[in-house]
Every structure is written in C-alpha cells, then in structure tokens.
Amino acid sequence: MKQPASGPNRARFVTIGPDQAGQRIDNFLLRELKGVPRSMIYRILRKGEVRVNKGRIKAVYRLREGDSVRIPPIRLDVSETPAAPGEALRAQLEKAVLYEDEELLVLDKPSGLAVHAGSGIRAGIIEMLRAMRPEMSFLELVHRLDRETSGCLLLARSRSALTALHAQIREQDFDKRYLALVAGGWHNDGDITVDAPLRRIQRGGERLMVVDPAGKPAVTHLHPVDRLADATLVEARIETGRTHQIRVHCAHIGHPLAGDARYGERDFNRRIKSLGLRRLFLHAHSLAFTHPRSGQPMHFSAPMASDLRQVLDKLQMDKA
C-alpha cells in the first residue's frame, strides 16, 4: 500500500503488503524505480538513502509484510535513462515470445542480449520488456541466461508466480536443459556428472568462476548427443544455477565450450570460428516446470538457431 509523497522532490514511503513480502529490497526498488540503473539502486542502498522501518539495510534484506520503506527522490541524467527498444529490436523480442498468460512469459532469448542492465549495459531484456509492456504491474526474471546464451528464458508476471517458481528451483522441480558444443571426442561411453563447487575470483580486472572446494555447490549432468569431428554436442542439465556453471564445468573436465573466449581453448575456437561460429555455442533448448496457478506440467523448447545448426552441419560433413 503506497502512501502519497509530500512533494516531487521529497522521499516517499511504501508500506509492504502480503504480495510484496519475501522479495529482496534491491529487486523491489528496481520495480518501484523503473528506468533507474541497477548500479544506482545499489549506490543509494550503500549510502543509506533507502531505509526500512527507519533503519539502514543491505541489498539482500528480504521485505516483511508491514515494513515501511523510505524511497528517496531520484534524478536521472539523460545518459543514465535506459532507452526504449527501437522498432527492429521490439519486433525481434515480440517474435521471440514462445508463450504468455497472466502468470508467465516465456521467451526464446536471442544471443547477444543481456537479460538485465549492469556492467555498462543500459538496458537488458527485462528493462526493454517493461518499456514495451507498461500495462504490466509486475514483470521479473525467474532465472538468468548469460548474454551470449540463447534459448528458453522464463519471466513471472506476478509476485506469487515468482515465489512459487523459485520454490520449484530450490526443490529441483525445475528442469533446464542446454545444448553445448564442446571440444574433443567424448572420453566416456555415457553420461558424466560434474560435482565441483564454484567460487568467484578477480583476475586482471576480470571476474571469473573457478572450481574450488571452498566455493558454492554446483552440479551439472552431461549427456553426449552427437559425436562429431574432434567435437561433441552434449546436453547439459544443471541442478544449481551458478554463474558460468556449464562453461566452467565443461572446461574442468577437458571439454571447453566452442566459442568461449573466457574459459575455452584457443586452437579449438579458431577452428570452429573458421566454420562460421561467431559466438558461444550454448543454447537453452528445454524448460519444464509446474504452472504456479493451475498446477499443470509445462514444457517449452526453443529450436537451435540457424548459425549454430550450420556449424553442426559442417562438422557432420568433416566427420563423414
């Protein structure tokens, strides 16, 4: 329940209702302050300009029903305001919609688009969709995909749907499967499970994920789909959703992903590039979960894009 602000340049106060309870304060502010860059959200939190029940809080604080949130007035420079997507990009995103109802929105995410703003990106898919669909009072990412990764991306259109879907993810009732082209012939007759904790490090100004016993648990199941010329197409199913998990786990077992400039193998990448690959070969091809309202099983698949398919076709010819 919102209380009226006392003026355009004054802080406003929001009392948290049952539909808003449970979410992190940073995510709440991103919706309340539409168009404000994520970096500014974290800045006003660090500076203590946002208060909950008159006290300072961190970005990870989860709101409770009845909390009083002080939201400071925000002034954006024109350079900081995310631009609405142009006509071509808007058409691309509309075409990418695989399914939509009152609770869900499923996209076949194009490669090259970030899912949210940050790190020099003024607007990601979530910001662009909010600009395209101003009638939606709620729209949030259920999970994330790397910028270069294409395929199934799920968004929630209500707080209750988001909460229910996150519970499915925690309870491993949420099935995400990817197709990845990796270097080398598969050194195993069948499936491989990689159970290797991951930790974030800083190296030379770049943030990387590394396998480290002190890291967070991460499990990836790999299934060979097609053995090609010095490469293998694998299906990856993840139990956890760590940053760059599939990329790091595949590199860890000696099968780095094609087109991976960060964790990949230079000679392999050079060869695959000569076949026409211009991006990371990682595609979220399948998504399965239970509908948060109806309880019906939901399954979506996104076809592999033509640029990835052409690379596989050329590898098949080399194999023959």
KEKE-3310 file (N, C-alpha, C; in steps of 0.2 Angstrom, whole numbers, plus 5000, padded with zeros to 4 digits):
npx = (5004:5003:5009:5004:5017:5025:5029:5037:5050:5053:5056:5047:5036:5033:5022:5024:5014:5006:5008:5020:5029:5044:5052:5068:5075:5083:5077:5064:5066:5070:5059:5050:5057:5057:5067:5078:5095:5103:5115:5114:5104:5110:5119:5112:5107:5119:5123:5114:5102:5090:5078:5072:5059:5065:5078:5094:5098:5104:5107:5103:5092:5077:5060:5047:5029:5021:5032:5039:5045:5057:5059:5070:5070:5074:5085:5088:5101:5100:5108:5109:5096:5088:5085:5071:5067:5072:5062:5066:5072:5062:5052:5059:5060:5046:5043:5050:5043:5037:5027:5013:5004:4993:5001:5014:5028:5037:5052:5061:5076:5087:5104:5117:5110:5109:5101:5098:5101:5117:5135:5139:5129:5115:5102:5093:5085:5074:5072:5069:5057:5048:5047:5041:5029:5020:5008:5009:5010:5019:5034:5046:5062:5063:5074:5091:5101:5117:5124:5128:5122:5108:5090:5077:5069:5062:5050:5041:5024:5018:5020:5017:5018:5032:5037:5033:5039:5052:5053:5051:5063:5072:5069:5072:5063:5062:5066:5080:5088:5102:5110:5126:5141:5156:5174:5184:5183:5171:5176:5170:5159:5146:5135:5141:5143:5146:5152:5157:5162:5160:5168:5169:5181:5193:5203:5215:5207:5196:5181:5180:5174:5179:5184:5183:5186:5181:5171:5154:5141:5139:5132:5132:5125:5130:5126:5130:5126:5129:5142:5156:5167:5182:5175:5160:5143:5134:5121:5116:5111:5107:5108:5110:5112:5124:5134:5141:5141:5140:5150:5162:5162:5163:5175:5183:5183:5190:5183:5181:5169:5164:5168:5170:5178:5183:5184:5188:5197:5210:5215:5205:5194:5198:5197:5184:5178:5182:5173:5162:5156:5152:5150:5147:5144:5131:5115:5099:5089:5078:5064:5056:5042:5031:5015:5012:5000:4989:4994:4997:5008:5021:5030:5043:5051:5065:5070:5086:5096:5099:5113:5120:5116:5121:5135:5136:5131:5142:5152:5147:5149:5163:5166:5160)
npy = (4994:5011:5026:5043:5054:5069:5079:5082:5082:5076:5062:5046:5035:5018:5005:4988:4976:4959:4953:4958:4955:4945:4947:4953:4968:4975:4971:4974:4988:4990:4988:4998:5010:5012:5011:5016:5014:4998:5000:5012:5009:5001:5010:5019:5011:5008:5020:5022:5029:5023:5017:5005:5004:5014:5011:5007:4996:4981:4976:4963:4961:4955:4959:4962:4959:4974:4981:4998:5007:5018:5028:5037:5053:5052:5058:5057:5058:5061:5053:5042:5036:5022:5018:5016:5001:5000:5000:4988:4980:4979:4972:4960:4955:4953:4943:4933:4928:4914:4909:4915:4920:4925:4924:4920:4923:4917:4917:4915:4918:4929:4927:4938:4948:4955:4949:4958:4976:4983:4983:4992:4990:4998:4994:4979:4964:4963:4976:4981:4974:4979:4992:4990:4984:4993:4991:4981:4977:4970:4962:4950:4942:4925:4916:4917:4920:4919:4933:4929:4917:4908:4905:4897:4907:4912:4922:4930:4935:4939:4942:4931:4920:4921:4918:4905:4898:4900:4892:4880:4879:4879:4866:4858:4855:4860:4860:4863:4862:4862:4864:4861:4864:4855:4854:4841:4823:4813:4807:4797:4783:4786:4796:4810:4816:4831:4836:4849:4862:4880:4895:4913:4924:4937:4942:4951:4962:4956:4947:4930:4913:4899:4882:4876:4869:4877:4884:4887:4875:4865:4857:4848:4839:4829:4824:4815:4819:4820:4814:4821:4828:4829:4835:4837:4836:4840:4837:4847:4847:4856:4856:4866:4884:4892:4906:4905:4891:4879:4882:4882:4870:4861:4865:4861:4847:4845:4848:4861:4874:4878:4893:4900:4913:4916:4904:4895:4885:4890:4886:4877:4885:4894:4885:4881:4894:4896:4889:4896:4900:4913:4916:4911:4893:4889:4884:4886:4874:4868:4868:4864:4864:4866:4874:4889:4892:4884:4872:4863:4853:4860:4863:4868:4871:4878:4880:4877:4890:4896:4899:4891:4878:4877:4876:4864:4856:4857:4851:4838:4835:4835:4824:4814)
npz = (5000:4995:5001:4999:4992:4999:4991:4975:4976:4987:4999:4997:5005:5007:5012:5015:5007:5008:4995:4992:5001:5006:4995:4989:4994:4984:4972:4974:4973:4960:4953:4958:4955:4941:4927:4933:4934:4938:4945:4951:4960:4969:4974:4981:4991:4998:5002:5012:5009:5007:5018:5029:5040:5046:5048:5042:5028:5020:5002:5001:5010:5015:5012:5024:5028:5031:5033:5033:5019:5015:5001:4992:4983:4966:4953:4936:4925:4907:4900:4909:4908:4903:4886:4877:4867:4850:4835:4827:4836:4846:4838:4836:4849:4852:4842:4848:4858:4866:4874:4883:4897:4911:4921:4917:4906:4892:4884:4868:4870:4861:4856:4862:4869:4884:4900:4909:4915:4918:4922:4912:4903:4897:4896:4898:4893:4902:4906:4894:4890:4900:4896:4884:4888:4897:4904:4912:4929:4936:4932:4931:4931:4931:4931:4925:4910:4902:4893:4880:4878:4871:4869:4880:4891:4906:4913:4927:4929:4941:4958:4966:4957:4954:4967:4969:4958:4961:4972:4966:4959:4970:4976:4966:4956:4944:4928:4918:4902:4892:4876:4871:4862:4863:4865:4858:4857:4865:4880:4887:4889:4891:4901:4911:4927:4934:4949:4956:4966:4964:4964:4964:4957:4956:4943:4935:4933:4928:4931:4936:4937:4946:4949:4965:4981:4992:4987:4981:4981:4966:4952:4938:4925:4911:4895:4881:4864:4851:4842:4835:4822:4831:4841:4852:4853:4867:4879:4893:4909:4923:4941:4949:4949:4946:4941:4925:4925:4917:4907:4915:4921:4910:4905:4915:4915:4904:4892:4885:4880:4863:4856:4867:4874:4887:4895:4886:4873:4864:4851:4847:4847:4836:4826:4825:4823:4810:4804:4804:4817:4827:4840:4858:4859:4866:4871:4878:4877:4882:4894:4908:4920:4934:4932:4941:4945:4939:4941:4932:4921:4913:4898:4887:4872:4863:4846:4839:4834:4817:4814:4823:4820:4807:4809:4815:4805:4796:4803:4804:4790:4790:4798:4791)
capx = (5000:5008:5007:5006:5023:5023:5031:5040:5057:5053:5056:5040:5036:5028:5021:5024:5009:5007:5011:5027:5033:5048:5057:5074:5074:5085:5073:5058:5067:5071:5052:5047:5061:5058:5071:5084:5100:5104:5121:5111:5100:5115:5123:5108:5107:5125:5123:5109:5096:5084:5078:5066:5057:5069:5085:5098:5098:5108:5103:5100:5087:5070:5055:5041:5023:5020:5038:5039:5051:5058:5062:5072:5069:5079:5085:5092:5103:5098:5113:5108:5090:5088:5081:5066:5070:5070:5057:5068:5073:5055:5049:5063:5058:5039:5044:5054:5038:5035:5021:5012:4997:4993:5006:5021:5030:5042:5055:5067:5081:5092:5111:5119:5106:5109:5094:5096:5106:5123:5141:5140:5123:5110:5095:5093:5078:5069:5070:5065:5050:5044:5046:5036:5023:5019:5002:5011:5012:5024:5037:5053:5066:5063:5081:5095:5105:5122:5122:5129:5117:5102:5086:5072:5070:5056:5048:5035:5020:5015:5024:5015:5021:5039:5039:5031:5044:5059:5052:5052:5070:5076:5067:5074:5057:5063:5071:5083:5092:5105:5114:5133:5146:5162:5180:5186:5179:5169:5180:5166:5154:5139:5134:5145:5140:5152:5150:5163:5160:5162:5170:5171:5188:5195:5209:5217:5201:5190:5178:5180:5172:5184:5182:5187:5182:5178:5166:5147:5140:5137:5131:5130:5124:5131:5124:5133:5120:5131:5150:5157:5174:5185:5170:5154:5137:5131:5115:5118:5106:5110:5105:5111:5112:5129:5137:5145:5142:5141:5156:5167:5162:5165:5182:5186:5184:5194:5179:5178:5164:5166:5167:5171:5184:5185:5186:5189:5203:5211:5215:5198:5190:5200:5195:5176:5177:5183:5167:5156:5154:5154:5148:5147:5139:5127:5108:5095:5084:5072:5062:5050:5041:5024:5012:5011:4992:4985:4997:4998:5015:5023:5036:5044:5058:5067:5074:5093:5097:5102:5120:5123:5115:5126:5141:5135:5131:5149:5156:5145:5152:5170:5165:5159)
capy = (5000:5017:5032:5049:5058:5076:5083:5079:5081:5073:5055:5044:5029:5012:5000:4982:4971:4952:4951:4961:4952:4940:4949:4957:4975:4978:4969:4979:4995:4990:4989:5004:5015:5009:5015:5018:5009:4994:5002:5017:5006:4998:5015:5023:5007:5008:5027:5023:5033:5019:5015:5001:5005:5020:5009:5005:4989:4979:4974:4956:4961:4952:4963:4958:4962:4979:4986:5004:5008:5025:5028:5044:5055:5050:5062:5054:5061:5058:5047:5036:5033:5017:5020:5011:4997:5003:4996:4982:4976:4977:4967:4954:4952:4951:4937:4928:4926:4907:4908:4921:4920:4930:4922:4918:4925:4913:4919:4912:4924:4929:4928:4944:4952:4954:4949:4964:4981:4982:4982:4996:4989:5002:4991:4972:4961:4964:4983:4983:4972:4983:4998:4988:4982:4997:4989:4975:4980:4966:4958:4949:4936:4919:4914:4921:4917:4923:4937:4925:4911:4909:4900:4897:4912:4912:4928:4929:4941:4941:4940:4924:4916:4921:4914:4898:4895:4900:4886:4874:4879:4876:4859:4854:4853:4865:4856:4867:4859:4866:4861:4864:4860:4856:4852:4834:4817:4812:4802:4792:4779:4788:4802:4812:4821:4835:4839:4853:4869:4886:4902:4919:4927:4943:4941:4956:4966:4952:4942:4923:4907:4894:4876:4877:4866:4881:4888:4885:4868:4866:4850:4848:4832:4830:4818:4816:4819:4818:4814:4825:4828:4832:4839:4833:4840:4837:4841:4849:4848:4859:4856:4873:4889:4896:4910:4902:4884:4874:4883:4881:4863:4858:4866:4857:4840:4844:4849:4868:4875:4881:4900:4903:4917:4916:4898:4890:4883:4895:4882:4874:4891:4896:4880:4882:4900:4895:4885:4901:4901:4919:4917:4905:4888:4887:4886:4883:4872:4865:4871:4861:4866:4866:4880:4891:4893:4879:4865:4859:4852:4865:4861:4873:4870:4883:4877:4879:4895:4893:4899:4885:4872:4877:4874:4856:4853:4857:4846:4832:4833:4833:4818:4809)
capz = (5000:4994:5004:4995:4994:5001:4985:4969:4977:4994:4999:4998:5009:5004:5016:5011:5008:5008:4989:4991:5006:5004:4990:4991:4994:4978:4967:4975:4971:4953:4950:4961:4952:4934:4922:4936:4933:4944:4949:4956:4966:4974:4977:4986:4997:5001:5006:5017:5007:5007:5024:5031:5047:5049:5048:5036:5026:5014:4996:5002:5015:5012:5015:5028:5027:5036:5033:5030:5015:5013:4994:4991:4976:4961:4947:4932:4919:4901:4898:4913:4907:4898:4881:4875:4862:4844:4831:4825:4842:4848:4833:4837:4856:4851:4839:4852:4864:4865:4877:4888:4901:4916:4926:4914:4899:4890:4878:4865:4870:4856:4859:4862:4873:4891:4902:4913:4914:4923:4919:4906:4899:4900:4896:4896:4891:4907:4906:4887:4890:4904:4892:4879:4891:4903:4907:4917:4935:4938:4927:4934:4928:4936:4931:4921:4905:4900:4887:4873:4878:4868:4871:4884:4897:4909:4917:4930:4929:4947:4964:4968:4952:4955:4973:4968:4953:4964:4976:4962:4958:4976:4977:4960:4952:4938:4923:4912:4898:4887:4871:4870:4858:4867:4862:4859:4857:4872:4883:4892:4885:4893:4904:4916:4932:4937:4955:4958:4969:4961:4968:4960:4959:4952:4940:4930:4931:4925:4936:4934:4941:4946:4953:4972:4986:4996:4983:4982:4977:4959:4949:4931:4922:4904:4891:4874:4860:4844:4842:4828:4821:4836:4845:4854:4855:4873:4883:4900:4914:4929:4947:4953:4944:4947:4935:4920:4928:4912:4904:4919:4922:4904:4904:4921:4913:4897:4886:4885:4875:4857:4856:4874:4875:4894:4898:4881:4871:4858:4844:4845:4845:4830:4820:4825:4820:4803:4801:4804:4823:4829:4847:4862:4857:4872:4869:4882:4872:4885:4900:4911:4927:4935:4932:4948:4947:4938:4943:4926:4919:4907:4894:4882:4869:4858:4841:4838:4828:4810:4814:4827:4816:4801:4812:4816:4798:4793:4807:4801:4784:4791:4801:4786)
cpx = (5004:5004:5009:5012:5021:5025:5036:5048:5058:5053:5048:5041:5031:5028:5020:5018:5011:5010:5018:5032:5037:5053:5062:5073:5077:5080:5066:5060:5068:5064:5049:5050:5062:5062:5078:5089:5102:5110:5119:5107:5105:5118:5118:5107:5113:5126:5118:5103:5090:5084:5071:5065:5062:5076:5088:5098:5102:5104:5100:5094:5080:5065:5050:5035:5023:5027:5036:5045:5051:5062:5064:5070:5075:5079:5090:5094:5101:5102:5112:5101:5090:5083:5076:5069:5067:5065:5060:5069:5066:5052:5053:5061:5050:5039:5046:5049:5036:5028:5020:5005:4998:4998:5013:5022:5037:5045:5060:5072:5086:5099:5113:5116:5107:5102:5092:5102:5111:5129:5142:5134:5118:5103:5096:5086:5073:5067:5067:5058:5046:5042:5041:5029:5021:5013:5004:5013:5018:5027:5044:5056:5065:5070:5085:5099:5111:5120:5123:5125:5111:5097:5081:5073:5063:5055:5042:5031:5017:5020:5023:5018:5028:5041:5038:5037:5051:5059:5054:5060:5074:5075:5069:5069:5057:5068:5073:5088:5095:5109:5121:5137:5153:5168:5181:5181:5177:5173:5177:5161:5147:5140:5140:5142:5146:5149:5156:5160:5163:5163:5171:5177:5189:5202:5211:5211:5195:5188:5177:5177:5177:5182:5186:5183:5179:5172:5159:5145:5137:5137:5129:5130:5125:5130:5126:5127:5123:5139:5152:5165:5178:5181:5164:5149:5134:5125:5117:5112:5109:5105:5105:5112:5118:5131:5142:5146:5144:5148:5162:5168:5165:5172:5186:5187:5187:5190:5176:5173:5167:5164:5168:5178:5187:5188:5188:5196:5204:5211:5209:5194:5191:5197:5187:5174:5177:5177:5161:5154:5156:5151:5148:5142:5136:5120:5104:5089:5078:5071:5056:5049:5033:5021:5010:5004:4988:4987:4998:5006:5016:5030:5037:5051:5059:5072:5081:5093:5101:5110:5123:5122:5119:5133:5141:5135:5138:5153:5154:5148:5160:5171:5165:5166)
cpy = (5006:5022:5038:5052:5065:5081:5079:5078:5079:5065:5052:5037:5024:5007:4993:4978:4964:4950:4954:4958:4946:4941:4953:4964:4978:4976:4973:4986:4996:4991:4996:5010:5013:5014:5017:5012:5005:4997:5008:5015:5004:5004:5019:5018:5007:5015:5027:5027:5030:5016:5010:5001:5009:5017:5007:4998:4987:4977:4967:4956:4959:4956:4959:4962:4967:4983:4992:5006:5015:5025:5035:5046:5054:5055:5058:5059:5058:5052:5041:5033:5028:5019:5014:5007:5000:4998:4989:4977:4974:4972:4960:4951:4950:4944:4931:4925:4919:4906:4914:4919:4925:4930:4922:4922:4921:4915:4914:4917:4923:4930:4935:4949:4950:4953:4955:4969:4980:4981:4986:4995:4993:4999:4983:4970:4963:4971:4985:4980:4976:4989:4996:4986:4986:4995:4984:4978:4976:4962:4956:4942:4931:4916:4918:4917:4922:4927:4933:4919:4913:4904:4902:4902:4913:4918:4927:4936:4943:4939:4933:4919:4915:4917:4907:4895:4895:4894:4880:4873:4876:4869:4855:4851:4857:4862:4861:4863:4863:4861:4864:4860:4861:4853:4845:4829:4815:4806:4797:4789:4782:4795:4803:4817:4825:4838:4843:4860:4874:4892:4907:4922:4933:4942:4946:4960:4963:4947:4935:4919:4902:4888:4877:4874:4870:4885:4885:4879:4869:4859:4851:4841:4833:4823:4819:4815:4817:4819:4816:4824:4832:4837:4835:4838:4837:4841:4841:4850:4850:4858:4862:4878:4894:4900:4905:4894:4879:4875:4881:4873:4859:4859:4862:4850:4839:4845:4856:4869:4879:4889:4903:4906:4917:4910:4893:4888:4886:4891:4879:4880:4894:4892:4881:4889:4900:4892:4890:4903:4908:4921:4910:4900:4885:4889:4882:4881:4869:4867:4867:4863:4865:4873:4883:4892:4887:4872:4861:4858:4857:4863:4865:4871:4876:4880:4880:4884:4892:4894:4893:4879:4872:4874:4866:4853:4852:4852:4839:4830:4831:4826:4812:4808)
cpz = (5000:4998:5000:4997:4995:4996:4981:4971:4985:4993:5000:5002:5007:5010:5013:5013:5007:5001:4988:4996:5004:4999:4993:4990:4987:4972:4968:4972:4964:4950:4952:4957:4945:4930:4926:4936:4939:4948:4953:4962:4971:4978:4982:4992:5001:5005:5011:5015:5007:5014:5025:5038:5050:5050:5042:5034:5021:5008:4997:5007:5012:5016:5019:5027:5033:5037:5030:5026:5013:5006:4993:4984:4972:4955:4942:4926:4913:4899:4903:4912:4902:4893:4879:4868:4855:4840:4829:4831:4846:4844:4835:4844:4855:4847:4843:4858:4862:4868:4882:4891:4906:4921:4923:4908:4898:4884:4875:4865:4865:4859:4858:4866:4880:4894:4907:4913:4919:4919:4912:4901:4901:4901:4894:4894:4896:4907:4899:4887:4895:4901:4887:4882:4897:4907:4912:4923:4938:4933:4930:4931:4934:4936:4926:4915:4903:4894:4880:4873:4875:4871:4877:4890:4900:4914:4921:4930:4935:4952:4966:4964:4953:4961:4972:4963:4956:4969:4972:4960:4964:4977:4971:4956:4946:4934:4918:4909:4893:4882:4870:4866:4862:4863:4863:4858:4864:4875:4888:4887:4886:4896:4909:4920:4935:4943:4958:4960:4965:4965:4963:4962:4954:4949:4934:4928:4929:4931:4933:4939:4940:4951:4960:4977:4991:4993:4985:4978:4970:4955:4942:4928:4914:4900:4884:4869:4853:4844:4835:4827:4826:4840:4847:4856:4862:4876:4890:4904:4921:4935:4951:4947:4945:4940:4931:4922:4922:4909:4908:4920:4916:4903:4909:4919:4906:4891:4886:4879:4869:4858:4862:4875:4882:4896:4893:4879:4864:4852:4842:4843:4838:4824:4820:4822:4812:4800:4802:4811:4825:4837:4851:4860:4863:4871:4874:4878:4875:4892:4902:4918:4928:4935:4939:4950:4945:4940:4938:4924:4913:4904:4888:4879:4864:4853:4841:4833:4822:4811:4818:4823:4810:4803:4813:4810:4795:4797:4805:4795:4785:4794:4796:4781)
residu = (MET:LYS:GLN:PRO:ALA:SER:GLY:PRO:ASN:ARG:ALA:ARG:PHE:VAL:THR:ILE:GLY:PRO:ASP:GLN:ALA:GLY:GLN:ARG:ILE:ASP:ASN:PHE:LEU:LEU:ARG:GLU:LEU:LYS:GLY:VAL:PRO:ARG:SER:MET:ILE:TYR:ARG:ILE:LEU:ARG:LYS:GLY:GLU:VAL:ARG:VAL:ASN:LYS:GLY:ARG:ILE:LYS:ALA:VAL:TYR:ARG:LEU:ARG:GLU:GLY:ASP:SER:VAL:ARG:ILE:PRO:PRO:ILE:ARG:LEU:ASP:VAL:SER:GLU:THR:PRO:ALA:ALA:PRO:GLY:GLU:ALA:LEU:ARG:ALA:GLN:LEU:GLU:LYS:ALA:VAL:LEU:TYR:GLU:ASP:GLU:GLU:LEU:LEU:VAL:LEU:ASP:LYS:PRO:SER:GLY:LEU:ALA:VAL:HIS:ALA:GLY:SER:GLY:ILE:ARG:ALA:GLY:ILE:ILE:GLU:MET:LEU:ARG:ALA:MET:ARG:PRO:GLU:MET:SER:PHE:LEU:GLU:LEU:VAL:HIS:ARG:LEU:ASP:ARG:GLU:THR:SER:GLY:CYS:LEU:LEU:LEU:ALA:ARG:SER:ARG:SER:ALA:LEU:THR:ALA:LEU:HIS:ALA:GLN:ILE:ARG:GLU:GLN:ASP:PHE:ASP:LYS:ARG:TYR:LEU:ALA:LEU:VAL:ALA:GLY:GLY:TRP:HIS:ASN:ASP:GLY:ASP:ILE:THR:VAL:ASP:ALA:PRO:LEU:ARG:ARG:ILE:GLN:ARG:GLY:GLY:GLU:ARG:LEU:MET:VAL:VAL:ASP:PRO:ALA:GLY:LYS:PRO:ALA:VAL:THR:HIS:LEU:HIS:PRO:VAL:ASP:ARG:LEU:ALA:ASP:ALA:THR:LEU:VAL:GLU:ALA:ARG:ILE:GLU:THR:GLY:ARG:THR:HIS:GLN:ILE:ARG:VAL:HIS:CYS:ALA:HIS:ILE:GLY:HIS:PRO:LEU:ALA:GLY:ASP:ALA:ARG:TYR:GLY:GLU:ARG:ASP:PHE:ASN:ARG:ARG:ILE:LYS:SER:LEU:GLY:LEU:ARG:ARG:LEU:PHE:LEU:HIS:ALA:HIS:SER:LEU:ALA:PHE:THR:HIS:PRO:ARG:SER:GLY:GLN:PRO:MET:HIS:PHE:SER:ALA:PRO:MET:ALA:SER:ASP:LEU:ARG:GLN:VAL:LEU:ASP:LYS:LEU:GLN:MET:ASP:LYS:ALA)
# end
